[in-house]
Amino acid sequence: MANGLLSVFAGVSAFILTLLGFLLLGRLDQQIVASLFIGLFALLLVRVATERPNSSHARAVAALIDRLLAVARGDLSSPAPPLVRKELPALASAVDGLFDQVRTSLDNFHALAMYDPVTTLPNRLHFRKEAERILAGRALDQQPALLFIDLDGFKEVNDRLGHAQGDQVLIMVANRLREVVRAESQAGSLNQPLLARLAGDEFTLLLPDSGREEAERIASQVLEALTEPFRSPCQTSHMGASIGVALCPAHGDDLTSLMKAADIAMYHAKESGRARACLYDPELARVSMERAALQGELGEAIAAGALELVYRPQLCLRSGAILAGEALVQWNRPGGPLLLDRLPAMVQDAALAQALGEWTLDAAVKACARWRAAGLDQPLSVRLPDCDIGRFDLAARLTSAFDGWGGDPWPLELELVQGQIAALSVGAHLQLAMLRESGVGIAIGGFGGGKANLPALVGFAADKVKLDPALLIDIDTSDRARIVAASLVQMVRALGSTTVAGPVERQEQLEVLRAIGCDAVQGFLRVEPLDEATFIAWVAGQDCAGSLARVS
């Protein structure tokens, strides 16, 4: 009779504990572990029931039930009661072992839920929880800063090396970020920073109390660390990063607003040539909204034929001869024409960027054919979106397009911004090398801006290198600016490339560029881009000696 009652008691206890487990534990993995544990416990009770019970056993079972009910209060660490250990040692040992397994399983589930499995950094969920706690508990005189770090060209690296090697690169990135944080913490510059991987190639770094100058300095340290080549036994990769910086409370007093501000600043850094850090500014939010609106309208404009190419010349600073024409996309909107000289970098939607790239390439090839028919032999320089530069069929597409318009010569020049070079895959390098052998010129734009990736530049053959416009702002008034520009010009010359500068807004800048040996200028002295007919007529009637004088 006693055995039967104990068996019934075991079954009822198992049912109650299982019900408690499913009511108190919200996650499926925890419910599964609890169910296994309760089932084993029921089996043990049934085993006890098969033995002759006595009053000591009954008290031990009652003590064990009290211990198990303590699980509902969150107690997973207390050992089996002493009475159970004395009367039923095997059962006590089994219970302690089961609790150890449950704690280990829960710890593992917690790690999977809160940490990134590749880099072991806190994941998005963990970051959000801790960041909100840090921001909520900050003192009034503290100025936290959020760095939003997006790798430049990781997709290409991942595609080239495969996902396994791509994960190894992410681990190296995480380790370099840890080193920056560790070095700054040991120097006393940082107080409990929070580093995390949000997803893909996106990382964040929350500085609980830094201020603007400190945040910008640490962002510079991060850029320097990520600009160095990533070496593995299989491949050496170059990437870099674009970083957006947002400050609390100036740019937001909660995590959501800070993340939005830092994300906007990061996109601005990417649009400005990559490999740089950008501090959020309210004006950037307005630009971001305008960009979103532009992207919504651009697809319709492409389909409606509302785009055209306009041109500005590149002039030789020694002879005044027109070396090339730079093609810019102009959007003929109802409210007036809009020059989209930076739109390829602003377009974030891949399908839209590809459509714009295809339109630009087709329009440039047709323009080249018209130039040849008009007797012009100057190349036409055009910039394509990232997705087009990296396409495996770029050389074949251009070859087919030019064959349809008479083949050689190839008066075309493709421009890449400095940040694109490090992100190029092996296939993209081969495509560009094939085009260059066929007569297509290759130019690098934005050189000298942000973190110049010199190793990538050394290994990349280019016909022209265009200086970043920021280098020219004070070139006629600052000795340091002049020295930097002169050094870059000499470096480019040593690599066998032509140096192009622009835009030039003052005659004094023009004279300095000529003095330091710069080869050519474009976008000079506030001259607006010309439509094709005007440009062809101007080139056909040019007087080399007086070209610059006439423009000025």
NORQUI-V615282 format. One record per residue. N is the residue number from 1. RES is the residue in one letter. SS is DSSP state (H for helix, E for strand, C for the rest). NEAR is the number of other ideal C-beta (glycine too) atoms within 8 Angstrom. D_FIRST is the distance of its C-alpha to the first C-alpha in Angstrom with 1 decimal. Layout:
N/RES/SS/NEAR/D_FIRST ; N/RES/SS/NEAR/D_FIRST
This chain:
1/M/C/4/0.0 ; 2/A/H/6/3.8 ; 3/N/H/9/5.4 ; 4/G/H/8/5.1 ; 5/L/H/8/6.3 ; 6/L/H/13/8.6 ; 7/S/H/11/9.9 ; 8/V/H/8/10.6 ; 9/F/H/10/12.2 ; 10/A/H/13/14.2 ; 11/G/H/9/15.5 ; 12/V/H/8/16.5 ; 13/S/H/13/18.1 ; 14/A/H/13/20.0 ; 15/F/H/8/21.3 ; 16/I/H/8/22.5 ; 17/L/H/11/24.1 ; 18/T/H/11/25.8 ; 19/L/H/8/27.1 ; 20/L/H/9/28.4 ; 21/G/H/12/30.0 ; 22/F/H/9/31.9 ; 23/L/H/6/33.0 ; 24/L/H/6/34.1 ; 25/L/C/9/35.6 ; 26/G/C/3/38.6 ; 27/R/C/7/39.7 ; 28/L/H/5/38.3 ; 29/D/H/8/38.4 ; 30/Q/H/11/36.3 ; 31/Q/H/11/33.8 ; 32/I/H/8/33.5 ; 33/V/H/11/33.0 ; 34/A/H/13/30.3 ; 35/S/H/10/28.4 ; 36/L/H/8/28.5 ; 37/F/H/11/27.4 ; 38/I/H/12/24.4 ; 39/G/H/9/23.4 ; 40/L/H/10/23.5 ; 41/F/H/14/21.5 ; 42/A/H/12/18.7 ; 43/L/H/8/18.8 ; 44/L/H/11/18.7 ; 45/L/H/15/15.6 ; 46/V/H/10/13.9 ; 47/R/H/8/15.3 ; 48/V/H/14/14.0 ; 49/A/H/13/10.4 ; 50/T/H/6/11.2 ; 51/E/C/7/12.2 ; 52/R/C/3/10.8 ; 53/P/C/10/10.7 ; 54/N/C/6/12.9 ; 55/S/H/5/14.8 ; 56/S/H/8/17.6 ; 57/H/H/12/15.7 ; 58/A/H/9/14.3 ; 59/R/H/10/17.9 ; 60/A/H/15/19.2 ; 61/V/H/13/17.2 ; 62/A/H/8/18.4 ; 63/A/H/11/21.9 ; 64/L/H/14/21.8 ; 65/I/H/9/20.9 ; 66/D/H/9/23.9 ; 67/R/H/12/26.0 ; 68/L/H/10/25.3 ; 69/L/H/8/26.1 ; 70/A/H/9/29.4 ; 71/V/H/8/30.4 ; 72/A/H/7/31.1 ; 73/R/H/6/33.7 ; 74/G/C/5/35.3 ; 75/D/C/7/34.0 ; 76/L/C/8/34.0 ; 77/S/C/5/35.4 ; 78/S/C/5/33.2 ; 79/P/C/7/31.3 ; 80/A/C/11/27.6 ; 81/P/C/12/26.9 ; 82/P/H/5/27.7 ; 83/L/H/10/24.2 ; 84/V/H/16/22.8 ; 85/R/H/11/25.8 ; 86/K/H/7/25.1 ; 87/E/H/10/21.4 ; 88/L/C/12/21.1 ; 89/P/H/8/24.8 ; 90/A/H/6/24.4 ; 91/L/H/13/22.6 ; 92/A/H/13/25.2 ; 93/S/H/9/28.0 ; 94/A/H/10/26.7 ; 95/V/H/14/26.5 ; 96/D/H/10/30.0 ; 97/G/H/8/31.3 ; 98/L/H/11/30.1 ; 99/F/H/11/31.7 ; 100/D/H/8/34.9 ; 101/Q/H/9/35.0 ; 102/V/H/12/34.4 ; 103/R/H/10/37.3 ; 104/T/H/8/39.5 ; 105/S/H/10/38.9 ; 106/L/H/11/39.7 ; 107/D/H/8/42.8 ; 108/N/H/8/43.9 ; 109/F/H/11/43.4 ; 110/H/H/8/45.3 ; 111/A/H/8/48.1 ; 112/L/H/8/48.3 ; 113/A/H/6/48.5 ; 114/M/H/9/51.0 ; 115/Y/E/10/53.2 ; 116/D/C/10/55.6 ; 117/P/C/5/54.3 ; 118/V/C/8/57.9 ; 119/T/C/9/59.6 ; 120/T/C/7/56.5 ; 121/L/C/11/58.3 ; 122/P/E/12/56.6 ; 123/N/C/12/56.5 ; 124/R/H/8/57.6 ; 125/L/H/8/54.3 ; 126/H/H/11/54.3 ; 127/F/H/14/58.0 ; 128/R/H/9/57.9 ; 129/K/H/8/55.1 ; 130/E/H/10/56.8 ; 131/A/H/12/60.3 ; 132/E/H/10/59.4 ; 133/R/H/8/57.9 ; 134/I/H/13/61.1 ; 135/L/H/13/63.4 ; 136/A/H/6/61.6 ; 137/G/C/5/61.8 ; 138/R/C/11/65.4 ; 139/A/C/4/68.0 ; 140/L/C/4/70.9 ; 141/D/C/4/73.3 ; 142/Q/C/8/71.3 ; 143/Q/C/12/72.5 ; 144/P/C/15/69.8 ; 145/A/E/15/71.1 ; 146/L/E/17/69.4 ; 147/L/E/17/70.7 ; 148/F/E/15/69.9 ; 149/I/E/15/70.6 ; 150/D/E/13/71.1 ; 151/L/E/13/72.1 ; 152/D/C/14/75.4 ; 153/G/C/14/75.2 ; 154/F/H/14/71.7 ; 155/K/H/7/71.2 ; 156/E/H/12/74.1 ; 157/V/H/15/72.8 ; 158/N/H/11/69.4 ; 159/D/H/7/71.1 ; 160/R/H/11/73.3 ; 161/L/H/12/70.8 ; 162/G/C/7/67.6 ; 163/H/H/6/64.5 ; 164/A/H/7/63.3 ; 165/Q/H/11/66.5 ; 166/G/H/12/66.6 ; 167/D/H/9/63.4 ; 168/Q/H/9/65.0 ; 169/V/H/16/67.9 ; 170/L/H/13/65.5 ; 171/I/H/10/63.9 ; 172/M/H/10/67.5 ; 173/V/H/14/68.2 ; 174/A/H/13/65.1 ; 175/N/H/8/66.1 ; 176/R/H/11/69.6 ; 177/L/H/15/68.4 ; 178/R/H/9/66.1 ; 179/E/H/9/69.2 ; 180/V/H/12/71.2 ; 181/V/H/12/68.6 ; 182/R/H/8/68.0 ; 183/A/H/9/71.7 ; 184/E/H/12/72.3 ; 185/S/H/11/69.3 ; 186/Q/H/6/70.6 ; 187/A/C/6/74.0 ; 188/G/C/5/72.6 ; 189/S/C/7/73.6 ; 190/L/C/11/70.1 ; 191/N/C/6/67.2 ; 192/Q/C/6/63.8 ; 193/P/C/12/64.9 ; 194/L/E/13/62.4 ; 195/L/E/11/63.1 ; 196/A/E/14/61.2 ; 197/R/E/13/61.6 ; 198/L/E/10/61.3 ; 199/A/E/5/61.6 ; 200/G/C/5/63.8 ; 201/D/C/8/66.9 ; 202/E/E/11/66.4 ; 203/F/E/15/65.7 ; 204/T/E/15/65.8 ; 205/L/E/15/66.6 ; 206/L/E/13/66.1 ; 207/L/E/14/68.3 ; 208/P/C/12/66.9 ; 209/D/C/9/70.3 ; 210/S/C/11/73.4 ; 211/G/H/9/76.0 ; 212/R/H/9/78.4 ; 213/E/H/6/80.4 ; 214/E/H/11/77.4 ; 215/A/H/15/75.6 ; 216/E/H/11/78.6 ; 217/R/H/8/79.1 ; 218/I/H/16/75.5 ; 219/A/H/12/75.9 ; 220/S/H/9/79.0 ; 221/Q/H/11/77.0 ; 222/V/H/16/74.4 ; 223/L/H/16/77.2 ; 224/E/H/9/78.8 ; 225/A/H/11/75.6 ; 226/L/H/14/74.8 ; 227/T/H/10/78.4 ; 228/E/C/7/78.3 ; 229/P/C/7/77.7 ; 230/F/E/12/74.2 ; 231/R/E/4/74.5 ; 232/S/C/11/72.1 ; 233/P/C/2/72.6 ; 234/C/C/5/73.1 ; 235/Q/C/7/75.1 ; 236/T/E/7/76.7 ; 237/S/E/11/76.2 ; 238/H/C/13/78.0 ; 239/M/C/15/76.4 ; 240/G/C/16/76.9 ; 241/A/E/13/75.4 ; 242/S/E/17/76.2 ; 243/I/E/16/74.9 ; 244/G/E/19/74.7 ; 245/V/E/17/74.6 ; 246/A/E/16/73.5 ; 247/L/E/15/73.6 ; 248/C/C/14/71.5 ; 249/P/C/7/72.5 ; 250/A/C/5/75.8 ; 251/H/C/11/74.4 ; 252/G/C/11/71.0 ; 253/D/C/6/68.7 ; 254/D/C/8/65.4 ; 255/L/H/9/64.1 ; 256/T/H/7/64.7 ; 257/S/H/10/68.4 ; 258/L/H/15/68.9 ; 259/M/H/12/67.4 ; 260/K/H/9/69.7 ; 261/A/H/15/72.8 ; 262/A/H/17/72.1 ; 263/D/H/10/71.6 ; 264/I/H/13/74.9 ; 265/A/H/17/76.7 ; 266/M/H/15/75.2 ; 267/Y/H/12/76.6 ; 268/H/H/12/79.9 ; 269/A/H/15/79.9 ; 270/K/H/12/79.3 ; 271/E/H/9/82.0 ; 272/S/C/10/84.4 ; 273/G/C/13/84.3 ; 274/R/C/14/80.8 ; 275/A/C/16/80.3 ; 276/R/C/13/80.7 ; 277/A/E/14/79.0 ; 278/C/E/14/79.7 ; 279/L/E/11/79.0 ; 280/Y/C/14/78.0 ; 281/D/C/6/80.7 ; 282/P/H/6/80.4 ; 283/E/H/6/83.2 ; 284/L/H/12/80.8 ; 285/A/H/9/78.4 ; 286/R/H/8/81.3 ; 287/V/H/9/82.3 ; 288/S/H/10/78.7 ; 289/M/H/8/78.7 ; 290/E/H/8/82.1 ; 291/R/H/9/80.9 ; 292/A/H/8/78.0 ; 293/A/H/8/80.4 ; 294/L/H/10/82.9 ; 295/Q/H/13/80.4 ; 296/G/H/7/79.5 ; 297/E/H/9/83.1 ; 298/L/H/13/84.2 ; 299/G/H/10/82.5 ; 300/E/H/7/84.5 ; 301/A/H/11/87.7 ; 302/I/H/12/87.4 ; 303/A/H/6/87.0 ; 304/A/H/6/89.9 ; 305/G/C/5/92.3 ; 306/A/C/8/92.7 ; 307/L/E/12/92.8 ; 308/E/E/8/95.9 ; 309/L/E/14/96.9 ; 310/V/E/13/99.4 ; 311/Y/E/14/101.0 ; 312/R/E/12/102.2 ; 313/P/E/13/104.4 ; 314/Q/E/15/104.0 ; 315/L/E/15/107.4 ; 316/C/E/12/108.7 ; 317/L/C/11/109.7 ; 318/R/C/6/112.6 ; 319/S/C/6/114.3 ; 320/G/C/12/112.8 ; 321/A/C/9/111.9 ; 322/I/E/12/108.9 ; 323/L/E/10/106.4 ; 324/A/E/12/103.7 ; 325/G/E/15/102.3 ; 326/E/E/13/98.8 ; 327/A/E/14/97.1 ; 328/L/E/12/94.9 ; 329/V/E/13/93.0 ; 330/Q/E/13/94.3 ; 331/W/E/12/92.4 ; 332/N/E/7/94.8 ; 333/R/E/10/92.8 ; 334/P/C/3/94.2 ; 335/G/C/3/94.5 ; 336/G/E/5/96.5 ; 337/P/E/7/96.0 ; 338/L/E/7/93.3 ; 339/L/E/10/93.6 ; 340/L/C/10/90.3 ; 341/D/C/6/91.3 ; 342/R/C/7/87.8 ; 343/L/H/11/85.8 ; 344/P/H/14/84.5 ; 345/A/H/9/82.7 ; 346/M/H/10/81.5 ; 347/V/C/12/80.0 ; 348/Q/C/6/76.3 ; 349/D/C/7/75.2 ; 350/A/H/6/75.5 ; 351/A/H/6/76.6 ; 352/L/H/11/79.2 ; 353/A/H/15/80.5 ; 354/Q/H/11/80.8 ; 355/A/H/10/82.7 ; 356/L/H/15/85.0 ; 357/G/H/13/85.6 ; 358/E/H/9/86.5 ; 359/W/H/10/88.9 ; 360/T/H/15/90.5 ; 361/L/H/14/90.9 ; 362/D/H/9/92.5 ; 363/A/H/12/94.8 ; 364/A/H/13/95.8 ; 365/V/H/13/96.7 ; 366/K/H/9/98.8 ; 367/A/H/12/100.5 ; 368/C/H/14/101.4 ; 369/A/H/10/103.0 ; 370/R/H/10/105.1 ; 371/W/H/13/106.1 ; 372/R/H/12/107.4 ; 373/A/H/6/109.3 ; 374/A/C/8/110.9 ; 375/G/C/6/111.9 ; 376/L/C/10/109.5 ; 377/D/C/6/108.1 ; 378/Q/C/11/106.0 ; 379/P/E/9/102.2 ; 380/L/E/16/99.9 ; 381/S/E/15/97.0 ; 382/V/E/14/93.7 ; 383/R/E/9/90.2 ; 384/L/C/10/87.2 ; 385/P/C/12/83.6 ; 386/D/H/9/81.2 ; 387/C/H/10/79.5 ; 388/D/H/14/82.9 ; 389/I/H/14/83.9 ; 390/G/C/11/80.7 ; 391/R/C/9/81.0 ; 392/F/C/5/81.2 ; 393/D/C/6/83.9 ; 394/L/H/12/86.2 ; 395/A/H/10/89.0 ; 396/A/H/7/88.9 ; 397/R/H/10/88.9 ; 398/L/H/13/92.0 ; 399/T/H/9/93.7 ; 400/S/H/8/93.3 ; 401/A/H/11/94.4 ; 402/F/H/14/97.5 ; 403/D/H/7/98.4 ; 404/G/C/5/98.5 ; 405/W/C/10/101.1 ; 406/G/C/6/103.3 ; 407/G/C/5/101.4 ; 408/D/C/6/103.1 ; 409/P/C/6/103.9 ; 410/W/C/9/100.6 ; 411/P/C/11/101.6 ; 412/L/E/14/98.1 ; 413/E/E/14/96.3 ; 414/L/E/15/92.5 ; 415/E/E/11/91.4 ; 416/L/E/13/88.1 ; 417/V/E/12/87.2 ; 418/Q/H/19/86.6 ; 419/G/H/17/82.8 ; 420/Q/H/12/82.5 ; 421/I/H/13/83.9 ; 422/A/H/13/81.0 ; 423/A/H/15/78.6 ; 424/L/C/14/80.5 ; 425/S/C/11/78.6 ; 426/V/H/6/80.3 ; 427/G/H/9/80.9 ; 428/A/H/12/82.6 ; 429/H/H/10/84.8 ; 430/L/H/8/85.9 ; 431/Q/H/12/86.6 ; 432/L/H/12/88.8 ; 433/A/H/9/90.6 ; 434/M/H/9/91.4 ; 435/L/H/13/92.8 ; 436/R/H/12/94.8 ; 437/E/H/6/96.3 ; 438/S/H/9/97.3 ; 439/G/C/8/99.2 ; 440/V/C/11/96.7 ; 441/G/E/13/96.9 ; 442/I/E/14/93.9 ; 443/A/E/15/93.9 ; 444/I/E/17/91.6 ; 445/G/E/11/91.4 ; 446/G/E/12/90.4 ; 447/F/E/14/91.1 ; 448/G/C/12/91.0 ; 449/G/C/13/88.6 ; 450/G/C/14/85.2 ; 451/K/C/9/84.0 ; 452/A/C/10/86.4 ; 453/N/C/14/84.6 ; 454/L/H/6/87.6 ; 455/P/H/8/85.9 ; 456/A/H/10/85.0 ; 457/L/H/14/88.6 ; 458/V/H/7/90.2 ; 459/G/C/5/88.4 ; 460/F/C/10/89.3 ; 461/A/C/5/92.8 ; 462/A/C/11/94.2 ; 463/D/C/9/97.7 ; 464/K/E/15/97.6 ; 465/V/E/13/95.6 ; 466/K/E/15/95.7 ; 467/L/E/15/95.3 ; 468/D/C/12/92.8 ; 469/P/H/9/94.7 ; 470/A/H/7/93.3 ; 471/L/H/14/95.5 ; 472/L/H/13/98.7 ; 473/I/C/7/98.2 ; 474/D/C/6/100.1 ; 475/I/C/13/101.8 ; 476/D/C/9/105.3 ; 477/T/C/5/104.6 ; 478/S/C/7/102.2 ; 479/D/H/5/103.2 ; 480/R/H/6/99.6 ; 481/A/H/12/98.8 ; 482/R/H/12/102.0 ; 483/I/H/8/101.1 ; 484/V/H/10/97.6 ; 485/A/H/18/99.0 ; 486/A/H/10/101.8 ; 487/S/H/8/99.3 ; 488/L/H/13/97.2 ; 489/V/H/13/100.3 ; 490/Q/H/9/101.4 ; 491/M/H/8/97.9 ; 492/V/H/12/97.9 ; 493/R/H/10/101.4 ; 494/A/H/6/100.4 ; 495/L/C/10/97.6 ; 496/G/C/4/100.3 ; 497/S/C/11/99.3 ; 498/T/E/10/101.3 ; 499/T/E/16/100.4 ; 500/V/E/15/100.2 ; 501/A/E/14/99.9 ; 502/G/C/12/99.4 ; 503/P/C/8/99.5 ; 504/V/E/13/102.7 ; 505/E/C/7/103.6 ; 506/R/C/8/106.7 ; 507/Q/H/7/109.8 ; 508/E/H/7/109.2 ; 509/Q/H/12/105.9 ; 510/L/H/15/107.7 ; 511/E/H/9/110.3 ; 512/V/H/12/107.7 ; 513/L/H/15/105.8 ; 514/R/H/9/109.1 ; 515/A/H/6/109.9 ; 516/I/C/10/106.6 ; 517/G/C/9/107.0 ; 518/C/C/14/104.6 ; 519/D/C/9/105.5 ; 520/A/E/14/104.8 ; 521/V/E/14/103.7 ; 522/Q/E/14/102.0 ; 523/G/C/9/101.3 ; 524/F/E/13/104.2 ; 525/L/C/10/106.1 ; 526/R/C/4/104.1 ; 527/V/C/7/105.3 ; 528/E/C/4/103.0 ; 529/P/C/8/101.8 ; 530/L/E/10/104.2 ; 531/D/C/8/103.7 ; 532/E/H/11/104.4 ; 533/A/H/6/107.9 ; 534/T/H/8/109.0 ; 535/F/H/13/107.5 ; 536/I/H/12/109.2 ; 537/A/H/8/112.5 ; 538/W/H/10/112.2 ; 539/V/H/12/111.4 ; 540/A/H/9/114.2 ; 541/G/C/6/116.8 ; 542/Q/C/9/115.6 ; 543/D/C/8/118.1 ; 544/C/H/9/116.2 ; 545/A/H/6/118.3 ; 546/G/H/8/117.8 ; 547/S/H/13/114.3 ; 548/L/H/10/112.7 ; 549/A/H/7/115.7 ; 550/R/H/7/115.5 ; 551/V/H/9/111.8 ; 552/S/C/8/112.3
